[in-house]
Amino acid sequence: MDSCYETAFQRIDAMTFIFIDHLLSCIIAVPFLGIAVLAFVRNELWIRRIALACTLLDFGLFLILWSRFIPSEQGMQFVERMQWMPTFNIQYAVGVDGISILLVLLTTLLSPLCILCSWSSVTTHVRAFMILILLVEGAMLVVFMAQDLFLFFMMWEVTMIPMYFMIILWGGPGRIAAGLKFILYSLTGSLLLLVGILALHVEGGHTFDIIKLTEHTYSSTAQSWMFLAFFLAFAIKLPMFPFHTWLPDAHGEAPTAGSVLLAGVLLKMGGYGFLRICLPMFPDASANFAPVILWLSIVAILYGGYMALAQDDLKKLVAYSSVSHMGFVTLGIFSFNHMGIQGAILQMFNHGIVTGAMFLAVGQLYDRTHSRLIGDYGGLHKQMPRFVALLCLFSVASFGLPGTGSFIGEFLVLLGTAEENNFVMVFLAMGGIVLAASYMLWMLQRVALGQAATRAASLLPDLTTREAATLVPLALVVISVGVYPGPLLGVMDESVRHLIQLMGKGLPVE
């Protein structure tokens, strides 16, 4: 009998080891398996339930990943490699470090909220819509985990397709024009990315392995040209000024879930590309182009703020705020120091949480009134006190009020910029924070205070339980990161140090 128990425990241990060894593949597989199941389900209620279950399961698997991640280790963890196309030296290779794991967290956290916010607002072609959300989630997870450039590029392209269809099939009146603009900008960026990858493949020893390509040394001329190709591709995706014009249109017409995914996660692919490819592979070119990029970042911060001030559409106001916030991300990344890069990564995470929450809130108002105009509201603190309380939290978090997560990220970016003696840039970036406070408080005043502008606005019901379930988790993240950012900073610390070492700017040992 004892031997039987011993054998059973051995089998369980073996299965546990196999599961842990392939944990990343399991996380990636869940959304795609969900798509396969949904293809055979007709009942709309069960379609929604299965899609939600898949995203929640993925988040649960991520929690296991988070619990087993070792922050003190440099380099990739949970690495899986398998020959895919040996003739072309292409592998299925995935792994996570302290930088990518935060973006995986962002993806798995926002995906179930996208399902919930579409529960009753999406009533046509429900199965297709849920499949597209799962496809975006699965593709983004691979992008953040990929250790092979071919795999990275393939999933980069896949993310574009479902977003395009979300916009043109479930978007607003101007959805066709917005979708075409989105796809044209995206295809241009993808073409530049492909050119850069092919050049890197040739120059880097005919391999697509990201680690090997990072270890290779490239000539100054090769670095410059390859950096430009990758930089432009990532700048369009981020998006950086002046490649941002597709973003307000796409957000303005996209359904709520599309806006949450676009602002919350897809934009981060550009920043991640800078950190994973541009800085470690082309350090000399990055340093040479840094002054121009830093000033473009400052322009983006100020321009995004001024444009947000001029908006009367809630979604476009939040969209232009994203342009400003992404300026802080590039400002921190191209400061080339520990605090600046940590601040940029934290800013990407916080922006995904806060802006995702803002789009969820705007979507909840739109579901009630079918209007995104700021002037159509007013006095919501009377009819919707719980909604207004959460909206206030996310609005003040957006401009970095102390005690919220965004404050920590922006503060570290400013410290990193000041460390390079760029005090003029610090001063101008602080002006962008003042602008952010101006347009967010102005929006709050018109939406939440005073008297209702219309009879419909005076009769709006407060948050339902399902709607609260989409906003409250994000509110808890905003407050917890603002009060205690240590766990997130600790997770990325060694990976950031390793990145700086790869750039030839090693930090002194403390």
N, C-alpha and C positions, 0 to 999 in steps of 0.2 A: 504493500500500500504506500509506504514511504517513497519508494522508487517512482510510483505513478505520480505522486505529488511533485517530486523533484523533476520529473520529465516535463510535467505541465508548466512548472515555473520556468524551466529552461526555455520552453517554447515561447512563453510570454516575454521573457527577457530578449530572446532573439527577435521577436516581432517588434518589440519596443526599439531595439537598436536599428532595425531596418527602417522603421518609421522615422526615427530621428535623423538617420543618415540621408533620408530623402524628404525631409520636412519641407524644403523650399518647393520641390516638385509637387508635393501634396497641396501646398497653398496655391500654386499656379493652376493645378489641375481642377480644383473645385469649381471655379467659374465656368470652365469649358465643359465639365461634366454636367453642370446645371443647364447649360445651353442644349446639350444633347437630350436631357430629360424633357425640357420645355418643348422641344420639337414634337413631342408626342402627347402633350397635354392640351386639352381644349377648354376646360373650365377656367374662366378668367380668375375666379377667386383662388383656385389652386395654383394657377400660374404665378400670381402675386406671392402666395405663401411659399412656393418652392424657390422663387428668386430671392425672397427675404431670407429663407433658411440657408441658402448657399452663401450669401454674403455674411450672415452671422457665423456660420461654420468657419468661413475664412478668417474672420476676426478672432474666433476662438483659437484656431491654429496659430495665428500670429502671436497670441498671448503666450503660447507654449514656446514659440521662437524667441520672444522677448525674455522669457524666464531663463532660457538656456544660453542667451547671448553673453559673451564675456567682454565687458567694456575695456578691460586692461590690455587686451590683445590687439596688435596692429594687423592690418591686412584683412583679407576676406575670411569669413567663417561660414560653416555649413556648405562648403563648396561641393558641387556635384558636376562631374564631367563625363561626357559620353560622346564617342565619335558619331557624327551625324552625316557629313559628306566628306569622307577621308580624302578623296581625290583632290578636293579644293581646300583641305586643311580646315574644315568648318566643324565646330563642335557645338553640342548642347552643353553649355557651361553656365552655371548660375552660382551666385554667392552674395553675401551681404556683409557690409561693414558698418561702422557707426554713423556714416552719412546716409547710406541707402536704407538702413532699417527704419529711420524716421519717416522716410517717404513711403515705405511699405506700410507703416502704421497709419499714415494719412490716408492711403488708398483703401485699406481694409476698414477704417473707421467711417469714412464718408460714404462708401458704397451702400451699406444697408440703409443709411439715412436717405439716400437717393431713391431707394425702393419705397420707403415709407412716405416720402413727400409726393410720390406719384400714385399713391394708392387709389385715390379717388379723382385726382385731377386728370389722369390719362385714362380715357374711356374708349378710345379707338385703337385697334391693332395693339392690344395690350401685350400679347405674347412677343411681338416683334420689338416692342419698346424694352421689355425686360431682358430680352436676349441681347439687345444692344448695350444695355448697362453692364451686364455680365461680361460681354466681349471687351468693353473698355477697361473694366477692372482687371481682367486676366492679362490683357496686352500691357497695361501700365505696370503690373507687377513684374512681368518679364523684363521690361525696359529698365526698371530699377535694380533688378537682380542680374542681368546679363553680364557675362564675362567674355563674350564673343561678339565682335562688332557686327557680324552678319546677323546674328540673332537679335542684337540691339536694333539694327536698322529695320529688320522685318517687322518687329513688334511696334517700332516707332511709326511705321506706315499703317499698321493695322488700327492704331488708335484714331487715326484721321477718319476712317470710313464710317464707323458708327456715329461719331460726332456730327459728321456732315448730314447723315440721314436723320438724326435727332432734330437738327435745325430745320431742314427743309420739309419734314413730314409733320412735326408736332410744334413748330415754331409759330411766331406771330405773323401779321400781315406782310411784312417785308422779308419773310424767311428765305425766299428764293435768292434774292440779291445778297443777303447776308451769308447764306450757305455757299454761294459761288465765290464770294470774296474770301471766306474762310478757306475753301479748298484751293484757290489759286495761290494764296500766301503759303499755305501748308505744302503744296506741291513744289513751289519754288524753294522753300527751305529743305524739303526732302531731296531735291535734285542736288543742291549744294552739299548736303550731308553725304549723298552717295559719291559725289566727286571726291570729297575729302577722305572717305573710307577707302576708295580705290587707290588714291595716292598714298595713303598711310599703309595699305597692304603691300604696295610695291616697295616703298621706302623702308618699311619695317621688317623685311625679310620674308615676305609672302606668307604672313600669318594674320589671322583675325583675333588672336588671343589678346585681350586687353592688357593683361599683366605683362606679357612679353613685349607688346608694343610700347608700354610705359617704360620698360627698362631699356629700350633701344635709344640710341643717341642720334639725333637728326641734325643736318646742317642748318645754318641760319636761314638760308634761302628757302629750303624745304619747309622749315618751321613756319616761316612767314606766310607762304602760300597756303599751306594746309590749315594754319590757324585761321586765316581769313575765311576759308570755306566752312569750317566747323563753326566759327564765331557767328557768321551770318545766319547759318541754319538755326543755331540755338537762340540767337537774338530775335528771330522771327517768331519762334515758339514761345519765348518768355512772356510777352514781347517787350523789346527795348524800343525806346524812341530812336529813330523815326519809323520803325516797322510795326507800330502798334495799331494802325488804323482799322484793322480787321476786328479787333477785340470788342470795342463798344457795339458794333453792329451785330456781331455774333451773340453777345450777351443779351442785347436788346430783344432779339427774336427767338432765342433758344428757350425751350421749356425749362422749368425750374431745375430738374435733375441735370439737364445738360449744362446749365450755368454753374451748378455746384461742382460737377466733375471738371468742367473747363477751368474755372478759377481755382478750385481746390487742389487739383492734382496735375492736369495736363500742362499748365503753365510751368510747373516745377521741373518738367522734363528739360527745359532750356537751361535753368540754373544747374541742374544735375549734370548736364552735358559739359558745362564750363568746368565743374569740379572734377568730373571723372576723366575727361579727355583733354580739354584745352590747357589747363594749368599743369598737370603732371607730364604731358607728352610734349608740349611746346612752351617750356618755361621762359626761354629767351624772347620768343615772339610775344608771349603774354605780357612780359615786362615792357617790351617796346611799344605795344599798342595800349598799354594800361592808361596813360594820361588821357588819351582820346576817349576811352571807355568810361573813365571816371567822370569826365565832364559831361558825356552823354547821360550818365546816371543822374547827375545833378539836374540837367535839363528835364529829364523824365520826371523826377520828383516834383519840380516846380510846375512843369507843364500839366502833368496829371492832376495836380491840385487845383490849378486855375480852371482847367476844363471841367472838373467836377463841380466847382462853384457855379458854373454857368448852366448846369443841367436841371431840367424840370422833370426828368424821367428817373425814377428810383433805380432801375437796373443800370442805366447808363452812368449814373452817379457812382455806383459801386464799381462799375467797369473801369472808369477813369481813375478811381482810387487805386485799382490794381496796378495801373501803369505807374503811379507814384510809388507804391509799395515795392514793386519790382525794381525800381531805381535804387532803393536801399539794398536790395539783394546784390545787384551788380557792384554797387559801391563797396560793400563788404568783401565780396569775392576778390575783386581786383585791388584791394588794399594789401593783399599778400601777407597778412600777418594773422596770428592765431585768433585774436579777439575779433577781428573783422570777419574772418571766414566763419567762425562759430556763430557770430551774430547773423550773418547772411543765411546760414542753414536754419537757425532758429526762426528767423524772419520768414523763410519759406514755409516752415511748418505752421507758424502762427497765422500767416496770411491764409493758408489753406483752411484753417479752422474758422477764423473770424469772417473772411469773405464768403466762405461756404455757408456760414450761419446767416449772414446778411442776405444772401440770395434765397435761402430757405424762408426767411421772414418776409421778404418782398413777394415771394411766390404765394405765401399764405394770404397776404393782402389781396393779391391779384385773383386768387381763387374766389374771394368773396365779392369783389367789385368789378373785376375784369378791367382794371385801370392801374397803370403804373405812374400816373402823374402825381407829383407831390401835392399840387394844388387841389386835388380831389379828396384830400383827407383832412385831418384836423380833429382835435379833441378826443383822440383814441384812448387817452388815459382814463376816460370815464367808462367807455364800453369794453375796452380790452386791457385792463390793468396788468395782467400777467404777460401779455404780449409786449406791452410797452416797457415793462421792467427788463425783459430779455433784450429787446431792441436797444434800450439805453446801454446795457452792458456791452453788447457787440459794437455799438457805435463809438463808445469811449475807448474800447479796446482797439478799434481801427486806427485811431490817432495816437495810440500808445500811452494811455493814462497809466501812471504807476500803479502797480497791483495787478495789471493784466500782462499776459504773455508778450504782447507786441512791444511793450515798453522795454523788456529785457533785450529782445532782438535788436531794436533800433538803437538802444543805448550802447550795446556792444559794437554795432557797426560804426557809430560815431566815435567811440573810443579807438577802434582800429584805424579809422581814417585820421584821427588826431595823432596817433602814434607815428604816422608817416609825415607829420608836420603839414598836413593839408587843412589848415585851419579855416581858410576861406570856404572850402567845400563843406566843412562841418557847419559853419555859420549858415550857408545857403540851404543845406539839408535840414537844419532846424527850422528854417523858414517854411519848408515843405510840411513839417509837422504842424506848424501854426495854421497853414492852409487846410490841412486835414481836419484839425479841430474846428475850423470855421465852417466847412461844408457839412460836416457831420452834425454839429450842434444846430446849424441852420435847418437841416433836414428834420432833426428831432423836434425842433420848435414848431415847424409847420405841420408835421404829421401827428405828433402826440399831444401838443398843447393847444390852447385856444378853443375855438368853437368848430364844430363839424362844418366842412365846406359844402357838403351835400346831405340830403336826407338819408341816402344809402350809407354814408359814413357814420351817421348817428345811430344806426341800427345794427352795427356789426357785432357778431358774437365773439367771445373770447376764445382762446386756444382750446381745441379739443385735446383729448388725451394723446391721440396719435401725433398731433402737431407738436405738443409739448415734448413728446418722446424724441423728436428730431432736433429740438433746440437745447433742451436741458443738458444732455451729455456734452455738447460743445461748450455750453456755458461753464460746466465744471472743469473742462480742460483749460479754458481761458483763465479761470481764476487760479487753478492749481499750478499751471506753468508760471503765472505771474507771481505767485507767492513763493513757490519752491521750484525753480527751474533746474535744480541740481541734477536730477536723474537724466534729463535730456542732454544737458551739457556734458555730464559724465560719460554718457554713451558715445558721443561723437568726439570726445577729447583726443583719444589716441589716434583715431583716423585722421583728424585734422593735423595733428603733429606729423603723421606719416606723409600726408599730402605736402606739407611745407618742406619736409626733408626731400621729397622727390623733386621739388622745385629748386633745390639747392639753397634753400633758406632755412637750414636746420635750426631748431630752437635749442638754447642751452639747457643742459640737464639740471633740473631743480633738485 
